[in-house]
Amino acid sequence: MAKTKAPPWTKYGIMLRDVMTGAWHDASAEFTTDMLAAFKDQDEQTVIELADNLGSIGKELTESVTPEVKAIFKVAGKAGVTAWKAHATDVLGSKKAELSLAEYLAELEGAMVLQLGILAETYPERVLHAEILRQLSLIVDNPFARIIDVEQITARVKILMESEHYWESFSYLHVSRLWQSTGVELAHRNGVDVMQVVEVMDKRTCPVCRIFHGTEIRTAAMKEKIDSSLSITDPEEYIKAWPFPRWNEIQLSTPAELTEKNAIPPYHGSCRGTVRFLYST
């Protein structure tokens, strides 16, 4: 069976993933060792104290990765413009495409690097803190906890602290969002009123992506959503601005209803979907 071609932004997602994962491991290595030891010893007080200090890892992480993240976004942004320029030429034919995106790209990259940094810095407290305390409660609240139970829970905590899946999804998500936002801006400048969601359709395609495949998106509405999101600096507000579509919310939706949701890929961390120029009304 032929291997499915990866989306063009994938290599930049891999670059960002490697930077984020490496920096996270460097920042959290000692912390993780202490946390796992405390779980194995069922040392409730130490686990709580360590969990309450998780924020220090996020700050160290963000400070260490920001220069490399900026560089990756700049390279990815330029590659995106080149790819969208080719797409615009193919679709618009003899029409002259407006391709001067330098100023917009600088604004987009700057905003997204800042948002990515805020999300990374707050990740330990937003996500890990509550989950680690939940795992601790499985031991503390169970007077019949056996050694094997403690070992299994400690193994879960190790996976949590390594966070490799999180940083992979985090990286692909943000590079894809940079790529799609550039395409929407170029469509808007060329008077392309309607875009269309295009998903990779194979055995790996999730139900959400399958149902959105072919959905028409109004360029103006999508541009407004992207532009308004660039000023968000609160992590919870950012997450609310870009909710992932849920299968149970869209499975019975008509094409018109999907359009009204004003949602373009990525629909999840490893989403391979994109958009394309469709037509001008």
Buried (B, 14 or more C-beta within 10 A) or exposed (E): EEEEEEBBBBBBBBBBBBBBBBBBBBBBEEBBEBBBBBBBEBBBEBBBEBBEEBBEBBBBBBEBBBEBBBEBBBEBBBBBBEBBBEBBBEBBEEEEBBBEBEEBBEEBBEBBBBBBBBBBBBBBBBBBBEEBBEBBEBBBEEEEBEEEEBEEBBEBBEEBBBBEEBBBBBBBBBBBBBBBBBBBBBBBBBEBBBBBBBBBBEEEBBEBBEBBBEBBBBBEEBBBBBBEBBEBEEBEEBEEBBEEBEEEEBEEBEEEEBBEBEBBBBBBBBBBBBBBBBEEE
